Amino acid sequence: MEWFGEIWQWLVQFWESLTWSRIVWGLAFTVVTIITSYGLIVIGMIKIPADYFSVSYVREIDSDKHFSVRWAAFIIKNLIGFLLIVAGIIMIFTPGPGVPTILLGLIMMDIPGKRPLEAKLIQRPLVLSAVNDLRARYNKPPLVMD
């Protein structure tokens, strides 16, 4: 139970150190993070092909690009995807679109075995209907699910 006392002590110190400027900066950071997350989700869900979650989907590989460009894009894309997954997990417990952010992070990453997890997340009725409504608003066809 010693760890509980340490956590409690940290919380008391944190509460005592709060100022109005820290509260305002924290709120501003939260608002900017939520707006950025929603913006990335809108762009991501609009840009993916309608058959992305179908078993017949074939990914296009840019083999005409230089090797170093492909590897740099691979590393950057996976890093951004990982950061989106971490942010989505945090947003599950804080304000923000947690599940869609995790889904977008998974879509961006190139890891084996991600398809079943993506399909499980997108097939949730609320998520799928929200994504299809968003796609309809931008004149994109609904997602095809197998």
N, C-alpha and C positions, 0 to 999 in steps of 0.2 A: 504493500500500500504506500510505500515511499514514493513511487512514481506519481501517484495521485496528488500527493502533497506538492511535488515539484510542478506538476501541471497547474495546480491551483495557484501556486505562488507566481508562475509565469502569467496567468490570466489576471491576477490582481495587479501585477506590475504593468501589464499592457493597458489595463483599464485606467490606471492612474496616469499613464503617459499620454493618453488621448488628448488631443487638442482639436479645436474646430478646424484648423487648416488640415490636419491629418484626416479627419473625417471627410472633409470636402474632397481632398485628393483621392481618398479611397473610393468614394462614390463616383467621382469622375472616371477613375480607372475601371470600375465595374461597368459603367454605362458605355464607355468606349469599347471594352472587351465584348460586351453583349452585341453592340451594333456591328462590330467587325465580324463576330461569329455568324450573325444572321446574314450579313453580306456575302461571306464566303460560302455559306450553305446555299443561298439563292443561286450564286454563280455556278457552284458545283453541281447542284441538282438540275440546273437548266442545261449545262454543257454535256452531261453524260448522255450517250446514245440511249434511245428508248429500249433497245434490246440488250443493254449492258448486263442485266441480271438473268438473261436467258441462257440456256445451256448451248445454244447455237452461236453465241457471240464469239467472234474471233477478233482478238486484239491486233491492231496494226502496229508494226514495229518500224521505227524510222531507221532502216538500215543504210539509207543514203547519207546520213550524218556521220561526221568524224567520230572515231572511237572515244576520244576524250570528251567530246560534247555529250555523247550518249551517257557516259559514266557520270559526268558532272550532273546532268539532268536526273539520272537515277538516284544519286546521293541526295540532291536537294529535295527531290520529290518525296523520298522516303523520310527525310528529316522533318519536312513540313507535315507529312502524314502522321508521324509519331507525335509531334507537338500537338496536332489537332486531337489525337486520341487522348493524350494526357489532359488537355484542356476540357475535352468532353467528359472525362471521368470526374474532373473537378466540378464541372457544371451540373452533374447529377445531384451534387450535394449543395450547390449554390445556385443563384439565379442564372438562367441561360439555357440554351437548347442542347442539352447533354447528348442524347441519343443521336440526333442528326449530325452533330459534330463528330462523334465517334465514327459514324457511318462514312462521313466525308473523309476522315483520316484513313480509314480502312481502304476506301476506294483509291486514294492516292498512293498507298503503299504497295510495293511489289513483294509480297511474302507468300510462301506456299500455304495453301489451305485456307485462304481468306474468303473464298467464295461462299462456303456454307454460312460463315458468320455474317457476311454482308447480307445474304438472302434472309437470314433469320431476323436481322435488324429491320430490313426494309419491308418485310412481310407483316410487321406489326400493323394492324388496321389503321391506327391513328397516323403512323408515320407514312404509310403508303398513300393514304387519302390526302394528307397534307402535301406530299411531294407531287402527286398527280394534279392537285388543284393549282399548285405553284407553276407546274409545267404548262397547264392549260392557260393560265394567265399570260404566259409569254408565247402562246401559240406553238407549243411543243407537244408531240404525242405522248400519251401516258406510258408509263414504264410497263414493259412486257415481263410478266413473271411466269416461270414454268413450275 
